Amino acid sequence: MNRKSPIFRALVALVCGSALVLACRPNETVERQTKDAALKAQVKAKLASDVGPQTVTAIEVNVTNGVATLAGSVRGDEEKRKAEAAARSVEGIAGVNNNLQVNAVEAAPSPTPGMATTPVTPAPTP
């Protein structure tokens, strides 16, 4: 068994090394990755022009194999729909996964008529 041990170890190392190399290979070719990067830039530009400049930092865009994924926060359902429509309008986008979350913006309660709007300070104690 001692003679086979180095051969067995080398064979195991070769199999593990091959599996590691194959597992780390990207799913996309370099050409596809380049196209997706260009599509991402086009989607970001379209979002900025159609929805608003705040989308540049508020909406994250990822493109894989021509499918755009939108993530982040928007101010309302209308903005969410506009962002998806803008992404779909970019030539070369095959589909859109809209993972945008609508922020629930709560309005500050308005003061009740007749109530003081300035804080009342307690009288000093002797």
N, C-alpha and C positions, 0 to 999 in steps of 0.2 A: 504494500500500500504506500510505502514511503516514496517509491519511484514514480507512482502515478499521481501523487499529491501535487507536485509542481505543474504537471500537465493539466490536471484537473483545475487547479487554481488559475492557470493561464486561460483555460477555456471559459471559466466562469467570468473572469475579468473581461475577456473579449465579448461575451454575450451581454454583460452589463454595460460595457462601453458602447456597444452598438445600439442597445436600447436607449441609452441616454442621448446619443446623437440624434436618433430618429425622433425621440420625444421632444427635443428642443427645436426641431425644425419648424419654422412658421407655417401656418396654414395658407398663407397667401404668397404669391410670387412677388419678387421685388417690383415688377411692372404693376401688379395689382395694388400693392401698397402705395406706389407713387400715384396711381389714379385715385385711390381712396383719399390720400392726403390732399390732392387738388380738389376733389369733391367736397371735402370738409371745409376748405377755405372758401369755396363758392357758397356753401350753405351758410357759413358764418356771415359772409358779406350780404347775402340775401336777407338773413334775419335782421341785420343791422339796418338795411335800407327799408324793408317792408314792415318790420315790427317796431324797431326802435334801437338806438345805440346802446341802451342798457342791456340788451340781450348779449352783447359781446362778452360780458363777464357773468351774466346771470344764467345763461343757457350753455351747457356743455354739449358739444357735438362730437360723436364718434361715427366713423364710416368704416364698415367692413364688408367687402365684396359688393359694394354699391348700396348697401342698406344703411341708412342714417339712423342713429339713435340719439334722441334729444333727452337731456336730463337737466334738472335744476328747478328753480322756482320762477313762476310768473305771477302777475298781479290779478289775473282773472281768466275765466273760461274763454273769453274772446281772444285774449292774447295767446292762450294755448292753441286755439284753432288757427290763428294767424301764423304762428310759428310752424305748425305742421304743414300748412298750405305753402308757406315759403320754402320749406325744405323739399316738399314734393315737386315744386315747380323747377327745381334745378335739374338741368338735363344730365342724365347719367345716374340719377338716384333711382334705384329699383324699388325701394320701399322705405317706410319711415316707422320706427318704433317710438311712439310718443310717451315718454316716461316723465313728462313735466308735471310738477305739483303746483296746484293753485294755492297761493298764500291766502289765508283767511285774514283779511285786514279788518280789524275792528275799529269802528269810529269811536272817538272819545265821547262819553255821555255829555249831553248838553246840560247846562245848569237849569235847575227848576226855577221858574219865575218866582220872584219874591224872596229867593234864598240868597244869602250873601255868597259872593264868589271869592272873597278874600279870606284867608285863614284867620280864625279868632284866636288871639293869644290870651292865655289865662292871666288873671290879675296876680300881682306879686303877693306872696304871703308874708305877714309881719313876723 
